[in-house]
């Protein structure tokens, strides 16, 4: 496949078409701030969604505000409007996005005492990067709803594993996901994790390999993440979008092959405690939740019963 910017751009557009996931669909002793007894909440949406979609993030924001009267909810928007926000979920530099959000949170006086965070799909690993890189204002609880903390390796809902178009895009990513253009401009390439090319991933992944301490241990990342009171990870048991689904609980494919998976607790990241997750697990700070349904598809009652307690 051509390595020209035009050829890569065309492949990226096609990839994003295949990756386009459905937006979130909902079916029918805490630390308080000094103003009204609630902890502010920061939301970050997933791919193909925006901060304010009334059927997804807008609905979630409204529901939380009704359930927790007086709570301040900040829904991240990357760009000047919802169109730019949606586009930036596909074509943008993730590290720049994280830096931008860190600045927004630091300048918001309503968040100075700390906040809870809830990320949906890719927004979850982006908020984890915020927790690791930006200690002020402090993040208290991080709730990851279908996040991909060890990245992805697969094409969701691709029309058949033998499809020529699937093979073409998979080959393009396998060969070129770690090239500069992809790593700088295609959001999904920045958390593409190829277990068959582990050296390339560790060397050239600009975002995921960094926040997962693949090249070196950044003690600040480790210290900051361990400041969380709870790190809640939600897995969708019938997820047809995220591959492998184990990444939603920080697991992934074993290195060197693409069939067998391993849990977080079986990984080198955990055994060497490069990110502090083992210490957090032993301290009871890691919470693993599972729910029936496809990616980001859950019942409102389940959300209220299982996630709202971490926001009060």
N, C-alpha and C positions, 0 to 999 in steps of 0.2 A: 504494500500500500504506500502511496506517495506520502512523503514526510513534509510536503509543502504546507504553509499555513492554510491555503485554500482547501487542500485535501483534508487536512485535519479538522478544519471548521465544518466541512460537509459531514465527516464521520461523527463529529460531536453533535451536530444537529440531529442526525439519524439516531445516535445513541440516546439523546434526550427524549426523542419521540418514543423509543422503546422503554425508557426508564420512567416515563411519566406515570407517576403513581396516583391513585385516587386520593383526593384530599380527605382529611379526617372526616369521618361520618359518625355522628352520635345518634343512637336510637334510644326511642324512649325506653407532757407539760411543756407547752410551747413558749418561745420568747416573743414578747410583744413590743411594738413600737410605743412611743410615748404619746401618740396622738389619740388613737381610738382603739387601742388594744388588738390591732391586727398586724400581721406581717405582710409587707408588700410582696407582690408576685411579678416575676418577669417570665413572659412566654416567648418562645421562638418556634416558629412554624416549620413545617417540612417542605420538601421539594414539590413544586407545582402548586403550592398554596401561597397565601399572603397573610399579612398581619391581621386583616380585617374582613376576611370573607365571612359574610353573615351565616353561611351554612357550616362553617368549620371553626376557625379561630375566633371569629366574632361571637359565635354561639357559645363557645367555651368560656370566653371572657365574661359574657353576660351571665351565664349560669353560675360561675364562681362568685361574681359580684352579688348575685341574689342569695347564694348560700352563705356567704361571709360578708354581711353588711358592713360597709365602710372600707373594705379592703381596696388598696390601690393596686391596679393591674396595669403593667406596662407590656405591651405587645410589640416585639421588635419588628421594625420595618427597615429594610435595606434599600435605600433609594428615596426619591422624592414623592412617590405615589405607589399605589398597589400594583400597577403594571410593572414599574421598575423593580419593585420588591419581588414579584413573581419571577421576572427574568433573571434577577440576581441569584435566585435559587438554582439556576443552571449555569450561567456564565458570569463568573466573578472569582476573585481571589479570596479564599476562605480566611487566610491569615489577616487580610485587610478587613474583612467583615468582622472578625473577632475583635480586632483592635478598635474598630469604629464603635462596636457595641460597648466595649469596656469604657470608652470615653463618654458615651451617652449615659451609662449607668453612674459613672463617677460624678457627672455634672447634675444629676437629678437629686435635688435636696430631699425628696421623699424616700430615697433609698439609702440615705447615709447611715442609718442604723442597722442596715442589713436587709436581706430579702430572701425569699424562696424562689426557685427557678424550676420551670417545667418546659422541657423541649420535646417536640414531636418529630419522630423520624430523624432526619439529618440535623435538625435543630437541637437535638439532644447532645450529640457529640460536640457541636459548636458551643453550647453552653458549658459543657465540661471543660473546654478549652478556656472559656472565660474564668471558670473557677480556678484553674491551674495557673493562669497567667496574670490574673487581676484580682488581688486579694482585697482591694478596697473599692467599693463597699463590700462587706463580707457576704458571701452566699451561705445560707444556712442549710436548707435541704435542696437537693437536686433530684428531680423526678424525670426519668428518661422513659418516654412513651414510644416504644418501638425504635429506639436509637441504635445506631450501628457502630458500637464502640471499638470493634476490631476491623471495621471497614466492611466492604462487600467484595464478592468475587462471583459474579454471575449476572445474567440479564433477566430481570424480573418479567414474568409474563411474556417471554419471548415465544413466538409461535412454533414451538417444537424444537427439540435439541438438534434435530437433523436439518433444520431450515438453513438454507444457504445464507440468508440475510443475518441470521443469528451467528452463524459461523464467521461471517465477514466482520461483524462488529466485535465479536469476541477476539478474533485474531488481531484486529486493529488495537484493541485495548491491551492485549497481551504483549504486543510489540511496541506500542507507542504511548501507553498510559503515563509513563514516567518521563516522557519528553517534556521539555520546557513549556511548549505552548499549552499542552493539556494541563500540566500541573499549575500553570498560572491562570488559566481561563475557564477550564471546565470543572465545575464544582465536584461532580461525582468522581472524577479522576483523582481528586485530592484525598479521597478516602477509599480508593481502589486498592485492594490488598491481594496481591498475587502470591499464593503459597508456592507456586512453581518457580517463581523468580524472586526468592526472598532477598537476595543481595541487592537486586535492582530496587525493590520496594524500600529497603532500609536506607539505601543511599540517596534515592531521588524523590521519595514521597515528601512533599514540602509541608504537609499538614499532619496527616495521621501518624506517620512515623515519628514526628516530633513530639506530639502530645502523648504518645504511647511509649516514649523513652526508648526507642529502638536503636538510636545511634549512641546515646550517652544518657546518663542519669542526671537530669536537672533537679537538684535538690529543692529548688523553689517550687517547681511543679508538684513534687511529692508532698512537701510541707503544706502547700495551699490546699491540695485536694483533701488531705486528712483533716482539715479544719471543718469540713462538712459534718453536720450532725447526722444526716442520713443521705445515702445515695441509693435511690429507688430505681430499679430497672424493670420495665414491663415487657414481657414477651408475648407475641400473638401466636397462638398455637397452630392456626391455619394460615399463616402468613405466606402469601404467594408473591410478594414483592421483594422482600429482603432475602438475599442468598449469601451465606447460610444464615438461617434464622438464629442460630446460636450466638451470633454477634450481638443480639439484643440483650443477652446476659453476659456479655464480655467474653464469650467463647469464640472459637473459630476453627477453621480447617487446620489439621496438623501440617506442619511445614514439609514441603517436598512432594505433596500429592493433593488431590482435590476431591477426595471422597470421605475420608474419616475426619470426624470433628473431635475437639477436645473442649472441656469446660474451662472456665476461668481458673479454677483451682488446680487444673492439670497443666496450665501453661507456665512457660518460663517467666513471663511477666509477673505472675503470682508467686511462684516458687522462689524467685530472687527478690521479690517484693520491690520491683523497680519503680512502682508508682504509689506504693503504700496501700494497695488494695488488700493485701493479706492482713496487714495490721488493722485496717478498717473492718475487715470481715470478722476478725477475732474480737473486735470491740463492739460488734453488733451493729455497725453502721451501714452495712450492705443489706439491701432488701431486694429479694427476687420475687416478682409477682408474675403470674401467667393468667391469660384470659383467652377464652374461646373467641375465634373470629379471625378474619383476614387483617391485613395491615391497617392499623388505626381505626378498626371497626369495633366499637364497644358500646355497651348499653350505658345510658346515663346513670342508671341505678348502680352499676358496677363502679363507675368513675367516682360517684359520691361516696360509696361505701369504702373503697379501697385507696383512693388518692387524696380526697379532701382532708382526711385526718392529718396528713403531712403538711397541710397549708394553714391550719388553725394556729 
